[in-house]
Amino acid sequence: MRRYVALLPLMLLTAAAPSGKPGLRLAWPVDCRLGLTCAIQNYVDDDPGPAALDYDCKHRTYANHNGVDIRLLSMALERRGVNVLAAAPGRVLRIRDGVEDRSIRDEPAGAVTGLECGNGLVIAHADGWETQYCHMRRGSLAVRPGDQVNAGSILGKVGLSGNTEFPHLHITVRKDGKVVDPFAYGAAIGACHGGQSLWAATPAYREGEVLVAGFSTGPVAMHDVQENGADQQPRPSRTTPLVTFVQAVGLEAGDVQRLILTGPGGLVAQSSPPPLDHDKAQQLLFVGRGHVPVGGWPAGEYRATYTIMRNGKTVLTHSAKIML
């Protein structure tokens, strides 16, 4: 018989914290490298009304989101196992395990009601601080209620349990029972660019993020990219079709994307879709040529360059290359 220990429900209202020194420093809670094996998908929603704004007055969040989502770049990484780490010293209060790892895309409506956090735990720290960790892998939890942990202690592994479509850790920080933004502790309610970071090493804010970029021999589907990343795609050669693809997150209405593929002979292919008509949590774009030139592709380096223009300004540039 599985035993379940109830977690506190996620609190949906972000509250302002008092000013002064925070008294808490957070270590990075996932054993990953930002930009290489993980990315921040969503920040805390600091807007008190129906809109959604992150701590930088931008839209890398959604309404009532009360934590930071640290996303693995693919399910392939999740299957290998990525550790969730304690962000600060403390005592484990509650845990829950036994929730299946499945995307909510594959579940009927209401299937995770009451289990939105999935497998996870709550840690109490000094002076009324708490951290909560959600969406962990079933059976991976390495701690029990009452355990004392240090910053960096292994708590379990990133999973796909609860209310999620992709493997990630959702971490919520509370002070005296109220949710605070770890990037902007002490900021006035509804204000941007204020407060103090609780992170020992604060990750740089990025207006958009490329999760996966690479090359293949044909059209690429979002599901395949999310499952396998770039490494498992068929590798092009000089005698196969040549396609490049990119999966990006954090796009906004009006953004203009451009993906260009060049080689030794110059331009191979490019895609410049119309400006986005609404915000996009994630987007997949690919371009290439299915017709192989007589004699094959010229030997040499082929480079893909992806850009996002926002309000006339380049906010993201990413490149990838392959040798044929």
N, C-alpha and C positions, 0 to 999 in steps of 0.2 A: 504494500500500500504506500503510495506516495504521501508525504507529509508536506503541507503548504503552510508557510508562515506569512500572514497578510502584510502587505506593504501599505504605507500611507498612500492615498490617492494623490495623483499629481495635482498641484495647486495651479489654477489657471490665471491668477492675477499677479502680475509683477509689481512689487511694492518698492518704494524708495527706501534706501537704508540711511541710517544716521550718518552725519559727516564725521571725520576723524580718521585715525589710523584703523585699517580693517582688522588687524589682529589675526588674519588668516592668510596663508600663502598656499596656492594650489600648484601642485606638480601636474604635468600633463597626464591625463588619466587613461591613455591608450598607448600601447607599445608599438607606435607607428611613427612614420616621418611624413609630416605635412608636405603635400605636393608630390610625394613619391609613392606612398602606400595608403595615404588617407587624406581627407580634406574636410574642412568645416562646411557642412551643408546648410545649416540654419543657426542663427543666433537667437538670443532671447528677444521677444517682442517687448519693447519698452514703451510702446504707445498705450495710454490708458483707455483709449476709445476703440471704435470698431476698425480703425486702420491698423497697419502693422509697420513698425519702424525698428530697425536694429539700433545699437548704440552709436553708430556712425551716421544716423539719419538716413539710412538707405534701406533696401528691401530684401536683405538676406535673412528673412524670417517670415512668419505668417501669424495671423491673429491669435493671441493668447498662448503663443509658444513660450514655455517657461524654462527652457534649458538650452544647452548647446549640443548640436548634433555633430558628432565626429564620425564621418562615413568612411568605410573601407572602399577602395576603388573597384572591387569586384567581389563576387561570391567565391571566386577561386581563392582569394586571400582569406576569406572567412573560413573556408574549408580547411585551409592549412592551420588555422588557429592563431588568433591575435589576442594577446592578453589585455584585460582591463586591469588598471592599476589604481590603488587608493590615491586620491589627490592630496590627502593630508593625514596626519596621525589621528587615530580615534578608536571608537568602539563600535562594532557592528550591532545595530539595533534590531533590524528585521531583514529577512530574506524571503524570496519566493523562487522556487525552481519547479520544473515540470511542465512549463508551457512550451508547446511545440514550436519549432523554428519554421515558420511559413510566412511568405509574403501575404499581406491582406488582399492583394489582387486575386489570390487563389481561394479566398474565404467568402462565405455569404455575409451579407450585411448583419452587423451586430455580433459577429462571431467572437470578437475580442472584448466585448463590453465587460467592464470590471477587471480586465486583464491588459489594459492598454500599455502598461509599463513592461509587460512580459516578465521574463525572469530578471531579477535584480535584487538590489539591497539598499539599505539606508545606513549611513555611518554618522554617528554623533561625534563632533569635535568639541574643543573647549569653547567656553563663552557663548553657548547657544547656537553654534554653527552646525549645519548638517549638509551632507552631500548625498544625493540619490543617483543610482546607476540603473539604467533600463536597457531592455532589448538584448540581454545577454544570452549566450548559447545554453540550451537545456543541458543539464547535467554537468556544467562546467564550473559552477560556483565552488570556490575553494575555501570559503569562510562560513562560520555559523554565528548566530546571535550570541553576543557576549565576547567574541574574539576581539583582541586588541590588534590593531594594524598600524603600520608605519606608512609614511608617504612612499609610494612605489611598491607596496606589497601587492602581490597578485591576488585579485579578487575572483577572477574567472576569465571568460573569453567573450569577445564581441560575437553577437548572434543576430538572429532574425525573428525574435519572439515578440509577441504583442502587436501593437498598432504601428507597423512599419512595412515598407515596400523594399527596403534595401538594408544591407548589414551595417549597423552603426551603433555607437554608444550615445545615448541621450543622458547628459549629466545635468542635474538641477542642484543649485546651491541655495540654501535657506539660512537666514539669521533670525533667531527667535520665532521660528515658524513661518516667516515671510520670505517669499522668493526674491532673490536679488540677482542682478546681472553681474557675473564674474568679470566682465570687461568694463563695468561702469558702476562699481559699488559707491553708493553715496550720491549718485546723480539725482537731481530733482525729478519728480514724476513727470514724464512727458518731455524732458529735456534731452538734447543730444550733445555729444562731445563733452560730457562731464563725468564726474566721479573718478574712482581709482580702479585700476586693474588688480584683481586678486591673484593673477597668475604670476608665478615666480619668473617665468619667461613668457611674455605676452606675444602670441602669434600675430604677425602682421595682418592687417585687414586687407582683404582682396575683394574687389567689386564683382568679380566673376572668377570661375575656377575651371580648369580643364581636368577632368577625372581621367579620361583615357584617350589616347591618340595613337594612331598606328596605320598600318597598311594591310591590305588584303587583296584577294583576287576577284572580288565581286561585291555586290551590295551587302551592307551590314545592317543587322537588326538590333534595336535597343536591347532586347532580351539577351541576345548572344553576347553583346559587349558587357552587360551587367553581370552575366554569368562567368565569363572567361577573361575579361579584360582584353589587352592587346596581344598578349603572348601566344594565345591559342588560335589566332586567326591564320588562315592559309597564307604562307609567305609567298609574295610574288617573285617571279623570276623574269628574265629577259624575254621569255616566250609565253608568258601568261598575261591576262588582263591585269591592269594596275589601278588600284583604288586606294584612296586615303580617307580616313574617318576621324572624327573627334566627337567626344561626349563632353558637354560643358554644363555647369550649373550656375545658378545665380543670375539668369538673364532677365531683363526687364522689358516692358512694353516700349517699343520704339527702337530697341537695339538693332543695329545692322551688323550682320555676320558676313564674313568673307573667308572662304577656304580656297587656297591656291596651291596647285601641285606643279612644280617645275622640275626639269631634268637637264641633262647635258645639252639637249637641243633647244632649251627654252621652256615656254609654257606647255604643259601637258593638258591640264584641265583646271577649271575654276567654278566656284559656285558663289553667287551673291543673292541670297533669298531676299524677299521684301522685308522691310522692318517688321519686327514682331508686333502683333496686335494686342498682346497681353503678356503679363509676366510669365516666365517659364522656370519651373523648379529645375528642369534639366532639358537638354536638347541634344539630339544626335544629328550630325551633318556629315555627309560623305560625297565624294566626287572622284571621277576617274575616267578611264577609257577602257572599254571592252575590246576594242579593235587593236590588235598588236601590229606594229609596223612591219613591213616586209624586212626580213633579216633580224627581227627582234628589237627590243628597246636598246638604245645606245648604252654601252657600258658606262657606269659612273654613278654619281650621287644624285638621288632624287629627294627633294625637300618639299614638305607640306608646311604651309604657314596659315595659321588661323588667327583672325582678329575680330574683336568686338568693338564697334563704335557706339558711343552713348552720348547723345547731345553734342555731336560733332567732335567728340574727344575719344581717342583710343584708350580703352580701359583694360584691355587684355590682349596680349600677343603670345602665341605659343607656336613652336615649330617642332617638327619631327623629321627624321631623315632615314633613308635606307640606301644601301649600295646594291646595284644590280650588275 
